[in-house]
């Protein structure tokens, strides 16, 4: 039988011997049972190596955080970065305005600055101030440009940099390309004129 005892008609001596042998076997395996009672389960992968479950959970958590961060970034990009900044600026302005008192007096600096920045119709100084601001912005932001004789055309219509000395160092490909395009257009135009001449 599966338990190790004999099946069928058995004498009392044989039965006693079998029970003693089973008890001895259980005593021999008792220490193995005690050792294995509090031991941890060992998980292995397909190749037979031990798996570190804590490390795997940590890696999964990191991947999930990275994925959620990336999804959040894509969601932010999908809504529009400039619109998000504008909305944040509007919220900050609203909070700033809410913190101010309801009654505003003549010595309020924010009110004074806001009124000065407003453009009113029919203001004689508005044109002068606009020109002055435009001139200041132009002086600040304008990058240096090439000042010299007209540069040769290129197929991308890119203007040369401000440090260009005006010498054309190309191999003539651009000029040949433009000549071919002009020639092709002229031939097409001439062919069209010939085709409609009899009408």
mmCIF file of the C-alpha atoms, coordinates in Angstrom:
data_MODEL
# 
_entry.id   MODEL 
# 
loop_
_atom_site.group_PDB 
_atom_site.id 
_atom_site.type_symbol 
_atom_site.label_atom_id 
_atom_site.label_alt_id 
_atom_site.label_comp_id 
_atom_site.label_asym_id 
_atom_site.label_entity_id 
_atom_site.label_seq_id 
_atom_site.pdbx_PDB_ins_code 
_atom_site.Cartn_x 
_atom_site.Cartn_y 
_atom_site.Cartn_z 
_atom_site.occupancy 
_atom_site.B_iso_or_equiv 
_atom_site.pdbx_formal_charge 
_atom_site.auth_seq_id 
_atom_site.auth_comp_id 
_atom_site.auth_asym_id 
_atom_site.auth_atom_id 
_atom_site.pdbx_PDB_model_num 
ATOM 1   C CA . UNK A 1 1   ? 0.000   0.000   0.000   1.00 0.00 ? 1   UNK A CA 1 
ATOM 2   C CA . UNK A 1 2   ? 0.947   3.647   -0.284  1.00 0.00 ? 2   UNK A CA 1 
ATOM 3   C CA . UNK A 1 3   ? 1.524   4.021   3.497   1.00 0.00 ? 3   UNK A CA 1 
ATOM 4   C CA . UNK A 1 4   ? 4.095   1.186   3.464   1.00 0.00 ? 4   UNK A CA 1 
ATOM 5   C CA . UNK A 1 5   ? 2.078   -1.513  5.257   1.00 0.00 ? 5   UNK A CA 1 
ATOM 6   C CA . UNK A 1 6   ? 1.217   -4.842  3.706   1.00 0.00 ? 6   UNK A CA 1 
ATOM 7   C CA . UNK A 1 7   ? -2.246  -5.393  2.316   1.00 0.00 ? 7   UNK A CA 1 
ATOM 8   C CA . UNK A 1 8   ? -4.526  -8.291  2.846   1.00 0.00 ? 8   UNK A CA 1 
ATOM 9   C CA . UNK A 1 9   ? -4.563  -10.835 5.705   1.00 0.00 ? 9   UNK A CA 1 
ATOM 10  C CA . UNK A 1 10  ? -1.601  -10.020 8.009   1.00 0.00 ? 10  UNK A CA 1 
ATOM 11  C CA . UNK A 1 11  ? -0.564  -11.574 11.315  1.00 0.00 ? 11  UNK A CA 1 
ATOM 12  C CA . UNK A 1 12  ? -0.301  -9.506  14.531  1.00 0.00 ? 12  UNK A CA 1 
ATOM 13  C CA . UNK A 1 13  ? 3.545   -9.833  14.624  1.00 0.00 ? 13  UNK A CA 1 
ATOM 14  C CA . UNK A 1 14  ? 3.925   -8.458  11.144  1.00 0.00 ? 14  UNK A CA 1 
ATOM 15  C CA . UNK A 1 15  ? 1.506   -5.627  11.936  1.00 0.00 ? 15  UNK A CA 1 
ATOM 16  C CA . UNK A 1 16  ? 3.379   -4.741  15.164  1.00 0.00 ? 16  UNK A CA 1 
ATOM 17  C CA . UNK A 1 17  ? 6.742   -4.750  13.338  1.00 0.00 ? 17  UNK A CA 1 
ATOM 18  C CA . UNK A 1 18  ? 5.368   -2.485  10.631  1.00 0.00 ? 18  UNK A CA 1 
ATOM 19  C CA . UNK A 1 19  ? 3.980   0.001   13.187  1.00 0.00 ? 19  UNK A CA 1 
ATOM 20  C CA . UNK A 1 20  ? 7.322   0.086   15.064  1.00 0.00 ? 20  UNK A CA 1 
ATOM 21  C CA . UNK A 1 21  ? 9.151   0.672   11.805  1.00 0.00 ? 21  UNK A CA 1 
ATOM 22  C CA . UNK A 1 22  ? 6.753   3.512   10.905  1.00 0.00 ? 22  UNK A CA 1 
ATOM 23  C CA . UNK A 1 23  ? 7.258   5.154   14.342  1.00 0.00 ? 23  UNK A CA 1 
ATOM 24  C CA . UNK A 1 24  ? 11.066  4.874   14.010  1.00 0.00 ? 24  UNK A CA 1 
ATOM 25  C CA . UNK A 1 25  ? 10.862  6.373   10.535  1.00 0.00 ? 25  UNK A CA 1 
ATOM 26  C CA . UNK A 1 26  ? 8.726   9.283   11.844  1.00 0.00 ? 26  UNK A CA 1 
ATOM 27  C CA . UNK A 1 27  ? 11.233  9.918   14.706  1.00 0.00 ? 27  UNK A CA 1 
ATOM 28  C CA . UNK A 1 28  ? 14.108  9.984   12.212  1.00 0.00 ? 28  UNK A CA 1 
ATOM 29  C CA . UNK A 1 29  ? 12.248  12.522  10.038  1.00 0.00 ? 29  UNK A CA 1 
ATOM 30  C CA . UNK A 1 30  ? 11.025  14.641  12.989  1.00 0.00 ? 30  UNK A CA 1 
ATOM 31  C CA . UNK A 1 31  ? 14.023  17.026  12.884  1.00 0.00 ? 31  UNK A CA 1 
ATOM 32  C CA . UNK A 1 32  ? 13.534  17.505  9.118   1.00 0.00 ? 32  UNK A CA 1 
ATOM 33  C CA . UNK A 1 33  ? 9.910   18.393  9.740   1.00 0.00 ? 33  UNK A CA 1 
ATOM 34  C CA . UNK A 1 34  ? 10.889  20.930  12.438  1.00 0.00 ? 34  UNK A CA 1 
ATOM 35  C CA . UNK A 1 35  ? 13.505  22.506  10.165  1.00 0.00 ? 35  UNK A CA 1 
ATOM 36  C CA . UNK A 1 36  ? 11.167  22.811  7.211   1.00 0.00 ? 36  UNK A CA 1 
ATOM 37  C CA . UNK A 1 37  ? 8.221   24.181  9.231   1.00 0.00 ? 37  UNK A CA 1 
ATOM 38  C CA . UNK A 1 38  ? 9.508   27.807  9.365   1.00 0.00 ? 38  UNK A CA 1 
ATOM 39  C CA . UNK A 1 39  ? 11.557  27.837  6.173   1.00 0.00 ? 39  UNK A CA 1 
ATOM 40  C CA . UNK A 1 40  ? 10.636  30.157  3.330   1.00 0.00 ? 40  UNK A CA 1 
ATOM 41  C CA . UNK A 1 41  ? 9.450   28.962  -0.039  1.00 0.00 ? 41  UNK A CA 1 
ATOM 42  C CA . UNK A 1 42  ? 12.075  29.107  -2.775  1.00 0.00 ? 42  UNK A CA 1 
ATOM 43  C CA . UNK A 1 43  ? 10.719  30.323  -6.107  1.00 0.00 ? 43  UNK A CA 1 
ATOM 44  C CA . UNK A 1 44  ? 12.615  29.459  -9.251  1.00 0.00 ? 44  UNK A CA 1 
ATOM 45  C CA . UNK A 1 45  ? 12.323  30.556  -12.861 1.00 0.00 ? 45  UNK A CA 1 
ATOM 46  C CA . UNK A 1 46  ? 12.175  28.273  -15.912 1.00 0.00 ? 46  UNK A CA 1 
ATOM 47  C CA . UNK A 1 47  ? 15.931  27.832  -16.057 1.00 0.00 ? 47  UNK A CA 1 
ATOM 48  C CA . UNK A 1 48  ? 16.097  26.778  -12.374 1.00 0.00 ? 48  UNK A CA 1 
ATOM 49  C CA . UNK A 1 49  ? 17.682  29.905  -10.893 1.00 0.00 ? 49  UNK A CA 1 
ATOM 50  C CA . UNK A 1 50  ? 16.301  31.329  -7.658  1.00 0.00 ? 50  UNK A CA 1 
ATOM 51  C CA . UNK A 1 51  ? 14.058  34.365  -8.073  1.00 0.00 ? 51  UNK A CA 1 
ATOM 52  C CA . UNK A 1 52  ? 14.401  37.369  -5.795  1.00 0.00 ? 52  UNK A CA 1 
ATOM 53  C CA . UNK A 1 53  ? 10.750  38.397  -5.424  1.00 0.00 ? 53  UNK A CA 1 
ATOM 54  C CA . UNK A 1 54  ? 11.478  41.535  -3.390  1.00 0.00 ? 54  UNK A CA 1 
ATOM 55  C CA . UNK A 1 55  ? 13.861  42.796  -6.081  1.00 0.00 ? 55  UNK A CA 1 
ATOM 56  C CA . UNK A 1 56  ? 11.340  41.977  -8.813  1.00 0.00 ? 56  UNK A CA 1 
ATOM 57  C CA . UNK A 1 57  ? 8.592   43.876  -6.974  1.00 0.00 ? 57  UNK A CA 1 
ATOM 58  C CA . UNK A 1 58  ? 10.934  46.848  -6.565  1.00 0.00 ? 58  UNK A CA 1 
ATOM 59  C CA . UNK A 1 59  ? 11.762  46.825  -10.280 1.00 0.00 ? 59  UNK A CA 1 
ATOM 60  C CA . UNK A 1 60  ? 8.075   46.556  -11.203 1.00 0.00 ? 60  UNK A CA 1 
ATOM 61  C CA . UNK A 1 61  ? 7.289   49.494  -8.915  1.00 0.00 ? 61  UNK A CA 1 
ATOM 62  C CA . UNK A 1 62  ? 10.077  51.563  -10.533 1.00 0.00 ? 62  UNK A CA 1 
ATOM 63  C CA . UNK A 1 63  ? 8.834   50.698  -14.020 1.00 0.00 ? 63  UNK A CA 1 
ATOM 64  C CA . UNK A 1 64  ? 5.266   51.585  -13.064 1.00 0.00 ? 64  UNK A CA 1 
ATOM 65  C CA . UNK A 1 65  ? 6.409   54.938  -11.626 1.00 0.00 ? 65  UNK A CA 1 
ATOM 66  C CA . UNK A 1 66  ? 8.451   55.698  -14.748 1.00 0.00 ? 66  UNK A CA 1 
ATOM 67  C CA . UNK A 1 67  ? 5.510   54.748  -16.977 1.00 0.00 ? 67  UNK A CA 1 
ATOM 68  C CA . UNK A 1 68  ? 3.065   56.885  -14.974 1.00 0.00 ? 68  UNK A CA 1 
ATOM 69  C CA . UNK A 1 69  ? 5.517   59.805  -15.073 1.00 0.00 ? 69  UNK A CA 1 
ATOM 70  C CA . UNK A 1 70  ? 5.934   59.393  -18.840 1.00 0.00 ? 70  UNK A CA 1 
ATOM 71  C CA . UNK A 1 71  ? 2.133   59.152  -19.332 1.00 0.00 ? 71  UNK A CA 1 
ATOM 72  C CA . UNK A 1 72  ? 1.673   62.272  -17.214 1.00 0.00 ? 72  UNK A CA 1 
ATOM 73  C CA . UNK A 1 73  ? 4.271   64.101  -19.327 1.00 0.00 ? 73  UNK A CA 1 
ATOM 74  C CA . UNK A 1 74  ? 2.556   63.016  -22.560 1.00 0.00 ? 74  UNK A CA 1 
ATOM 75  C CA . UNK A 1 75  ? -0.809  64.106  -21.166 1.00 0.00 ? 75  UNK A CA 1 
ATOM 76  C CA . UNK A 1 76  ? 0.675   67.490  -20.318 1.00 0.00 ? 76  UNK A CA 1 
ATOM 77  C CA . UNK A 1 77  ? 2.149   67.781  -23.819 1.00 0.00 ? 77  UNK A CA 1 
ATOM 78  C CA . UNK A 1 78  ? -1.170  66.749  -25.353 1.00 0.00 ? 78  UNK A CA 1 
ATOM 79  C CA . UNK A 1 79  ? -2.974  69.581  -23.608 1.00 0.00 ? 79  UNK A CA 1 
ATOM 80  C CA . UNK A 1 80  ? -0.428  72.148  -24.798 1.00 0.00 ? 80  UNK A CA 1 
ATOM 81  C CA . UNK A 1 81  ? 2.500   73.540  -22.861 1.00 0.00 ? 81  UNK A CA 1 
ATOM 82  C CA . UNK A 1 82  ? 1.783   77.200  -23.598 1.00 0.00 ? 82  UNK A CA 1 
ATOM 83  C CA . UNK A 1 83  ? -1.877  76.824  -22.625 1.00 0.00 ? 83  UNK A CA 1 
ATOM 84  C CA . UNK A 1 84  ? -0.864  75.121  -19.375 1.00 0.00 ? 84  UNK A CA 1 
ATOM 85  C CA . UNK A 1 85  ? 1.555   77.929  -18.537 1.00 0.00 ? 85  UNK A CA 1 
ATOM 86  C CA . UNK A 1 86  ? -1.090  80.529  -19.392 1.00 0.00 ? 86  UNK A CA 1 
ATOM 87  C CA . UNK A 1 87  ? -3.633  78.782  -17.175 1.00 0.00 ? 87  UNK A CA 1 
ATOM 88  C CA . UNK A 1 88  ? -1.117  78.605  -14.316 1.00 0.00 ? 88  UNK A CA 1 
ATOM 89  C CA . UNK A 1 89  ? -0.362  82.325  -14.766 1.00 0.00 ? 89  UNK A CA 1 
ATOM 90  C CA . UNK A 1 90  ? -4.094  83.122  -14.710 1.00 0.00 ? 90  UNK A CA 1 
ATOM 91  C CA . UNK A 1 91  ? -4.525  81.164  -11.467 1.00 0.00 ? 91  UNK A CA 1 
ATOM 92  C CA . UNK A 1 92  ? -1.560  82.955  -9.864  1.00 0.00 ? 92  UNK A CA 1 
ATOM 93  C CA . UNK A 1 93  ? -2.905  86.341  -10.976 1.00 0.00 ? 93  UNK A CA 1 
ATOM 94  C CA . UNK A 1 94  ? -6.352  85.495  -9.596  1.00 0.00 ? 94  UNK A CA 1 
ATOM 95  C CA . UNK A 1 95  ? -4.865  84.437  -6.239  1.00 0.00 ? 95  UNK A CA 1 
ATOM 96  C CA . UNK A 1 96  ? -2.812  87.632  -6.103  1.00 0.00 ? 96  UNK A CA 1 
ATOM 97  C CA . UNK A 1 97  ? -5.920  89.710  -6.863  1.00 0.00 ? 97  UNK A CA 1 
ATOM 98  C CA . UNK A 1 98  ? -7.964  87.877  -4.214  1.00 0.00 ? 98  UNK A CA 1 
ATOM 99  C CA . UNK A 1 99  ? -5.397  88.686  -1.550  1.00 0.00 ? 99  UNK A CA 1 
ATOM 100 C CA . UNK A 1 100 ? -5.729  92.424  -2.215  1.00 0.00 ? 100 UNK A CA 1 
ATOM 101 C CA . UNK A 1 101 ? -8.345  94.410  -0.313  1.00 0.00 ? 101 UNK A CA 1 
ATOM 102 C CA . UNK A 1 102 ? -11.649 95.108  -2.000  1.00 0.00 ? 102 UNK A CA 1 
ATOM 103 C CA . UNK A 1 103 ? -11.339 98.894  -1.626  1.00 0.00 ? 103 UNK A CA 1 
ATOM 104 C CA . UNK A 1 104 ? -8.348  100.233 -3.547  1.00 0.00 ? 104 UNK A CA 1 
ATOM 105 C CA . UNK A 1 105 ? -7.057  103.717 -2.914  1.00 0.00 ? 105 UNK A CA 1 
ATOM 106 C CA . UNK A 1 106 ? -5.068  106.188 -4.972  1.00 0.00 ? 106 UNK A CA 1 
ATOM 107 C CA . UNK A 1 107 ? -1.731  105.206 -3.449  1.00 0.00 ? 107 UNK A CA 1 
ATOM 108 C CA . UNK A 1 108 ? -2.100  101.546 -4.561  1.00 0.00 ? 108 UNK A CA 1 
ATOM 109 C CA . UNK A 1 109 ? 0.998   100.796 -6.667  1.00 0.00 ? 109 UNK A CA 1 
ATOM 110 C CA . UNK A 1 110 ? -0.473  97.797  -8.498  1.00 0.00 ? 110 UNK A CA 1 
ATOM 111 C CA . UNK A 1 111 ? -3.543  99.759  -9.557  1.00 0.00 ? 111 UNK A CA 1 
ATOM 112 C CA . UNK A 1 112 ? -1.343  102.667 -10.673 1.00 0.00 ? 112 UNK A CA 1 
ATOM 113 C CA . UNK A 1 113 ? 0.917   100.355 -12.736 1.00 0.00 ? 113 UNK A CA 1 
ATOM 114 C CA . UNK A 1 114 ? -2.094  98.613  -14.305 1.00 0.00 ? 114 UNK A CA 1 
ATOM 115 C CA . UNK A 1 115 ? -3.679  101.927 -15.294 1.00 0.00 ? 115 UNK A CA 1 
ATOM 116 C CA . UNK A 1 116 ? -0.398  103.203 -16.758 1.00 0.00 ? 116 UNK A CA 1 
ATOM 117 C CA . UNK A 1 117 ? 0.032   100.068 -18.886 1.00 0.00 ? 117 UNK A CA 1 
ATOM 118 C CA . UNK A 1 118 ? -3.463  100.304 -20.350 1.00 0.00 ? 118 UNK A CA 1 
ATOM 119 C CA . UNK A 1 119 ? -3.663  101.745 -23.851 1.00 0.00 ? 119 UNK A CA 1 
ATOM 120 C CA . UNK A 1 120 ? -6.459  104.242 -24.325 1.00 0.00 ? 120 UNK A CA 1 
ATOM 121 C CA . UNK A 1 121 ? -7.931  105.336 -27.623 1.00 0.00 ? 121 UNK A CA 1 
ATOM 122 C CA . UNK A 1 122 ? -7.109  108.917 -28.514 1.00 0.00 ? 122 UNK A CA 1 
ATOM 123 C CA . UNK A 1 123 ? -4.051  109.068 -26.253 1.00 0.00 ? 123 UNK A CA 1 
ATOM 124 C CA . UNK A 1 124 ? -1.550  111.462 -27.904 1.00 0.00 ? 124 UNK A CA 1 
ATOM 125 C CA . UNK A 1 125 ? 1.460   109.873 -26.196 1.00 0.00 ? 125 UNK A CA 1 
ATOM 126 C CA . UNK A 1 126 ? 0.461   106.263 -27.031 1.00 0.00 ? 126 UNK A CA 1 
ATOM 127 C CA . UNK A 1 127 ? 2.107   106.327 -30.484 1.00 0.00 ? 127 UNK A CA 1 
ATOM 128 C CA . UNK A 1 128 ? 5.316   107.740 -29.050 1.00 0.00 ? 128 UNK A CA 1 
ATOM 129 C CA . UNK A 1 129 ? 5.424   105.090 -26.292 1.00 0.00 ? 129 UNK A CA 1 
ATOM 130 C CA . UNK A 1 130 ? 4.705   102.270 -28.796 1.00 0.00 ? 130 UNK A CA 1 
ATOM 131 C CA . UNK A 1 131 ? 7.530   103.444 -31.051 1.00 0.00 ? 131 UNK A CA 1 
ATOM 132 C CA . UNK A 1 132 ? 9.923   103.704 -28.132 1.00 0.00 ? 132 UNK A CA 1 
ATOM 133 C CA . UNK A 1 133 ? 9.013   100.180 -26.887 1.00 0.00 ? 133 UNK A CA 1 
ATOM 134 C CA . UNK A 1 134 ? 9.330   98.749  -30.404 1.00 0.00 ? 134 UNK A CA 1 
ATOM 135 C CA . UNK A 1 135 ? 12.745  100.392 -30.784 1.00 0.00 ? 135 UNK A CA 1 
ATOM 136 C CA . UNK A 1 136 ? 13.910  98.998  -27.421 1.00 0.00 ? 136 UNK A CA 1 
ATOM 137 C CA . UNK A 1 137 ? 12.674  95.497  -28.296 1.00 0.00 ? 137 UNK A CA 1 
ATOM 138 C CA . UNK A 1 138 ? 14.282  95.682  -31.733 1.00 0.00 ? 138 UNK A CA 1 
ATOM 139 C CA . UNK A 1 139 ? 17.618  96.707  -30.273 1.00 0.00 ? 139 UNK A CA 1 
ATOM 140 C CA . UNK A 1 140 ? 17.473  93.900  -27.712 1.00 0.00 ? 140 UNK A CA 1 
ATOM 141 C CA . UNK A 1 141 ? 16.272  90.939  -29.736 1.00 0.00 ? 141 UNK A CA 1 
ATOM 142 C CA . UNK A 1 142 ? 17.454  91.453  -33.319 1.00 0.00 ? 142 UNK A CA 1 
ATOM 143 C CA . UNK A 1 143 ? 20.262  89.133  -34.347 1.00 0.00 ? 143 UNK A CA 1 
ATOM 144 C CA . UNK A 1 144 ? 22.968  90.428  -36.661 1.00 0.00 ? 144 UNK A CA 1 
ATOM 145 C CA . UNK A 1 145 ? 22.210  89.876  -40.353 1.00 0.00 ? 145 UNK A CA 1 
ATOM 146 C CA . UNK A 1 146 ? 24.365  89.772  -43.474 1.00 0.00 ? 146 UNK A CA 1 
ATOM 147 C CA . UNK A 1 147 ? 24.812  93.260  -44.889 1.00 0.00 ? 147 UNK A CA 1 
ATOM 148 C CA . UNK A 1 148 ? 26.339  93.238  -48.328 1.00 0.00 ? 148 UNK A CA 1 
ATOM 149 C CA . UNK A 1 149 ? 25.583  92.537  -51.974 1.00 0.00 ? 149 UNK A CA 1 
ATOM 150 C CA . UNK A 1 150 ? 22.651  90.257  -52.685 1.00 0.00 ? 150 UNK A CA 1 
ATOM 151 C CA . UNK A 1 151 ? 23.702  86.661  -52.046 1.00 0.00 ? 151 UNK A CA 1 
ATOM 152 C CA . UNK A 1 152 ? 23.214  83.975  -54.702 1.00 0.00 ? 152 UNK A CA 1 
ATOM 153 C CA . UNK A 1 153 ? 19.920  82.101  -54.419 1.00 0.00 ? 153 UNK A CA 1 
ATOM 154 C CA . UNK A 1 154 ? 19.819  78.608  -53.017 1.00 0.00 ? 154 UNK A CA 1 
ATOM 155 C CA . UNK A 1 155 ? 17.038  76.030  -53.194 1.00 0.00 ? 155 UNK A CA 1 
ATOM 156 C CA . UNK A 1 156 ? 16.108  76.468  -49.525 1.00 0.00 ? 156 UNK A CA 1 
ATOM 157 C CA . UNK A 1 157 ? 16.045  80.297  -49.588 1.00 0.00 ? 157 UNK A CA 1 
ATOM 158 C CA . UNK A 1 158 ? 18.372  80.426  -46.596 1.00 0.00 ? 158 UNK A CA 1 
ATOM 159 C CA . UNK A 1 159 ? 19.956  83.824  -46.024 1.00 0.00 ? 159 UNK A CA 1 
ATOM 160 C CA . UNK A 1 160 ? 23.715  83.694  -45.282 1.00 0.00 ? 160 UNK A CA 1 
ATOM 161 C CA . UNK A 1 161 ? 25.017  84.340  -41.793 1.00 0.00 ? 161 UNK A CA 1 
ATOM 162 C CA . UNK A 1 162 ? 26.295  87.775  -40.740 1.00 0.00 ? 162 UNK A CA 1 
ATOM 163 C CA . UNK A 1 163 ? 29.927  86.603  -40.843 1.00 0.00 ? 163 UNK A CA 1 
ATOM 164 C CA . UNK A 1 164 ? 29.791  85.564  -44.538 1.00 0.00 ? 164 UNK A CA 1 
ATOM 165 C CA . UNK A 1 165 ? 32.434  87.378  -46.620 1.00 0.00 ? 165 UNK A CA 1 
ATOM 166 C CA . UNK A 1 166 ? 30.347  87.365  -49.817 1.00 0.00 ? 166 UNK A CA 1 
ATOM 167 C CA . UNK A 1 167 ? 32.450  84.819  -51.733 1.00 0.00 ? 167 UNK A CA 1 
ATOM 168 C CA . UNK A 1 168 ? 30.454  82.042  -53.443 1.00 0.00 ? 168 UNK A CA 1 
ATOM 169 C CA . UNK A 1 169 ? 32.357  78.827  -52.782 1.00 0.00 ? 169 UNK A CA 1 
ATOM 170 C CA . UNK A 1 170 ? 29.762  76.430  -54.192 1.00 0.00 ? 170 UNK A CA 1 
ATOM 171 C CA . UNK A 1 171 ? 30.416  73.934  -56.994 1.00 0.00 ? 171 UNK A CA 1 
ATOM 172 C CA . UNK A 1 172 ? 27.699  75.484  -59.180 1.00 0.00 ? 172 UNK A CA 1 
ATOM 173 C CA . UNK A 1 173 ? 25.010  72.877  -58.445 1.00 0.00 ? 173 UNK A CA 1 
ATOM 174 C CA . UNK A 1 174 ? 22.443  75.448  -57.260 1.00 0.00 ? 174 UNK A CA 1 
ATOM 175 C CA . UNK A 1 175 ? 22.862  77.610  -60.400 1.00 0.00 ? 175 UNK A CA 1 
ATOM 176 C CA . UNK A 1 176 ? 22.566  74.545  -62.659 1.00 0.00 ? 176 UNK A CA 1 
ATOM 177 C CA . UNK A 1 177 ? 19.431  73.449  -60.801 1.00 0.00 ? 177 UNK A CA 1 
ATOM 178 C CA . UNK A 1 178 ? 17.760  76.836  -61.173 1.00 0.00 ? 178 UNK A CA 1 
ATOM 179 C CA . UNK A 1 179 ? 18.752  76.950  -64.876 1.00 0.00 ? 179 UNK A CA 1 
ATOM 180 C CA . UNK A 1 180 ? 17.181  73.500  -65.452 1.00 0.00 ? 180 UNK A CA 1 
ATOM 181 C CA . UNK A 1 181 ? 13.963  74.543  -63.685 1.00 0.00 ? 181 UNK A CA 1 
ATOM 182 C CA . UNK A 1 182 ? 13.751  77.775  -65.704 1.00 0.00 ? 182 UNK A CA 1 
ATOM 183 C CA . UNK A 1 183 ? 14.485  75.903  -68.956 1.00 0.00 ? 183 UNK A CA 1 
ATOM 184 C CA . UNK A 1 184 ? 11.814  73.295  -68.219 1.00 0.00 ? 184 UNK A CA 1 
ATOM 185 C CA . UNK A 1 185 ? 9.256   76.006  -67.438 1.00 0.00 ? 185 UNK A CA 1 
ATOM 186 C CA . UNK A 1 186 ? 10.130  77.898  -70.644 1.00 0.00 ? 186 UNK A CA 1 
ATOM 187 C CA . UNK A 1 187 ? 9.787   74.730  -72.772 1.00 0.00 ? 187 UNK A CA 1 
ATOM 188 C CA . UNK A 1 188 ? 6.390   73.966  -71.188 1.00 0.00 ? 188 UNK A CA 1 
ATOM 189 C CA . UNK A 1 189 ? 5.196   77.498  -71.790 1.00 0.00 ? 189 UNK A CA 1 
ATOM 190 C CA . UNK A 1 190 ? 6.379   77.431  -75.415 1.00 0.00 ? 190 UNK A CA 1 
ATOM 191 C CA . UNK A 1 191 ? 4.701   74.045  -75.980 1.00 0.00 ? 191 UNK A CA 1 
ATOM 192 C CA . UNK A 1 192 ? 1.450   75.394  -74.548 1.00 0.00 ? 192 UNK A CA 1 
ATOM 193 C CA . UNK A 1 193 ? 1.577   78.437  -76.795 1.00 0.00 ? 193 UNK A CA 1 
ATOM 194 C CA . UNK A 1 194 ? 2.189   76.231  -79.852 1.00 0.00 ? 194 UNK A CA 1 
ATOM 195 C CA . UNK A 1 195 ? -0.702  73.959  -78.897 1.00 0.00 ? 195 UNK A CA 1 
ATOM 196 C CA . UNK A 1 196 ? -3.261  76.761  -78.557 1.00 0.00 ? 196 UNK A CA 1 
ATOM 197 C CA . UNK A 1 197 ? -2.007  78.885  -81.478 1.00 0.00 ? 197 UNK A CA 1 
ATOM 198 C CA . UNK A 1 198 ? -4.524  77.527  -84.051 1.00 0.00 ? 198 UNK A CA 1 
ATOM 199 C CA . UNK A 1 199 ? -7.548  78.034  -81.842 1.00 0.00 ? 199 UNK A CA 1 
# 
